[in-house]
């Protein structure tokens, strides 16, 4: 009986609580107009942004006339500018989230919703075939993130409310793409407050763990983390098979020698980017998408030098014979 | 009886000169890139890449001119190699280079108005100009436009295959160049062939049927 009374009281309280965002900065009409250029659901989305674009929200208990000011969990914050400039900028919030979220406080059924993963919308769709979501999904499922981290998902790296295309975006330079990609990794791996939300491991000092790397800053600025920390393939532009750290590339020769791993996907992108940046002719001729030592091949070198020596040997014998026979 | 004759027209000499310059630059820059070492550099890496790319594009056009000219002009006749008896002719020419020339034997296939190349030269030129150079050009363009190269072939990276093919053909052409220059010293005199390709006049036999 006591339990039933408690439930009734809770429902009563919940129904009497209304919401007010701690917002002095609700977007003015002019700002919203800007977003309407890319999204047809700006007004509908505002019912979410009035809390989720703020750092605090207020719960009002109309029955007792009290207010509770709460901080919004940073993970739940979404800025309008980020939202309306990301890859899914034309979406209504409720395109992906359950309609139960229209209620406030959000009911448990909404909070327990299983979020869509990339493959749910993009898999096996010709329009997105060039993104290779199916291959990416397979690679991801074998990755250390999927296998060893509980509750990991696409969204841990690709924030669905702010994600931008860089590597596949013709507008981004290679340096921007590298920085953006590496920021995704570093957002957890160099921020322990986020890292510890997903794992019990100790804090990692990226600079310490990479202190063996010569020209560390140059490498960090020129190479994506995934170049060494995934099993790269020629077919997938952005590799997702993130491997345990002990399997990471540590040999200079993996990049600066025959069959350079960088000759695969990034090489193609860099050559393309060079053409975009400098124009076709200059880009083709002056492209520097070439890693020092990237095409050195020991077997080929051996055969080449052997044939050269044999040729020179044959010519030398012939020269000697010509000298002897005065020809 | 040998006589000096205007044997190499200006157009061919200009083409040969451009081709030779391109090949030499490509080999020098190619070696610099392939055996790159910060401590021992033939040509500084970034310059080697630039020069190699630009020269490669020029060589491509030069080759296109060669290919079209050989279709549209009579120059192709010098490259024709009847298959019948080819083994015998190659053996004869090889024997001449290995033994005959030292014994003072007559050239089995001397240069005439109708024949610029002996059977061995023809074989090498055809292999180089119709297999080696096209392959090095196609693979070179493949590396310049890497997204045009297939992702993988039988599990091996397409870029790697293209790269190995390019380097292998580069080695092959380099070897050809060494042999080509050396064989050029076996002329009327040691320098006669070099002079010919500059001034166009070469020593040819007056009467001989080309094969």
Boltz contact constraints between the chains, C-beta under 6 A:
constraints:
  - contact:
      token1: [A, 234]
      token2: [B, 151]
      max_distance: 6.0
  - contact:
      token1: [A, 234]
      token2: [B, 152]
      max_distance: 6.0
  - contact:
      token1: [A, 234]
      token2: [B, 157]
      max_distance: 6.0
  - contact:
      token1: [A, 235]
      token2: [B, 151]
      max_distance: 6.0
  - contact:
      token1: [A, 259]
      token2: [B, 160]
      max_distance: 6.0
  - contact:
      token1: [A, 263]
      token2: [B, 159]
      max_distance: 6.0
  - contact:
      token1: [A, 267]
      token2: [B, 146]
      max_distance: 6.0
  - contact:
      token1: [A, 268]
      token2: [B, 146]
      max_distance: 6.0
  - contact:
      token1: [A, 268]
      token2: [B, 147]
      max_distance: 6.0
  - contact:
      token1: [A, 271]
      token2: [B, 146]
      max_distance: 6.0
  - contact:
      token1: [A, 272]
      token2: [B, 147]
      max_distance: 6.0
  - contact:
      token1: [A, 284]
      token2: [B, 144]
      max_distance: 6.0
  - contact:
      token1: [A, 285]
      token2: [B, 53]
      max_distance: 6.0
  - contact:
      token1: [A, 285]
      token2: [B, 54]
      max_distance: 6.0
  - contact:
      token1: [A, 285]
      token2: [B, 57]
      max_distance: 6.0
  - contact:
      token1: [A, 286]
      token2: [B, 50]
      max_distance: 6.0
  - contact:
      token1: [A, 290]
      token2: [B, 49]
      max_distance: 6.0
  - contact:
      token1: [A, 292]
      token2: [B, 36]
      max_distance: 6.0
  - contact:
      token1: [A, 292]
      token2: [B, 45]
      max_distance: 6.0
  - contact:
      token1: [A, 293]
      token2: [B, 36]
      max_distance: 6.0
  - contact:
      token1: [A, 295]
      token2: [B, 163]
      max_distance: 6.0
  - contact:
      token1: [A, 295]
      token2: [B, 167]
      max_distance: 6.0
  - contact:
      token1: [A, 300]
      token2: [B, 167]
      max_distance: 6.0
  - contact:
      token1: [A, 304]
      token2: [B, 171]
      max_distance: 6.0
  - contact:
      token1: [A, 307]
      token2: [B, 175]
      max_distance: 6.0
  - contact:
      token1: [A, 311]
      token2: [B, 175]
      max_distance: 6.0
  - contact:
      token1: [A, 311]
      token2: [B, 178]
      max_distance: 6.0
  - contact:
      token1: [A, 315]
      token2: [B, 182]
      max_distance: 6.0
  - contact:
      token1: [A, 321]
      token2: [B, 102]
      max_distance: 6.0
  - contact:
      token1: [A, 325]
      token2: [B, 102]
      max_distance: 6.0
  - contact:
      token1: [A, 327]
      token2: [B, 101]
      max_distance: 6.0
  - contact:
      token1: [A, 327]
      token2: [B, 102]
      max_distance: 6.0
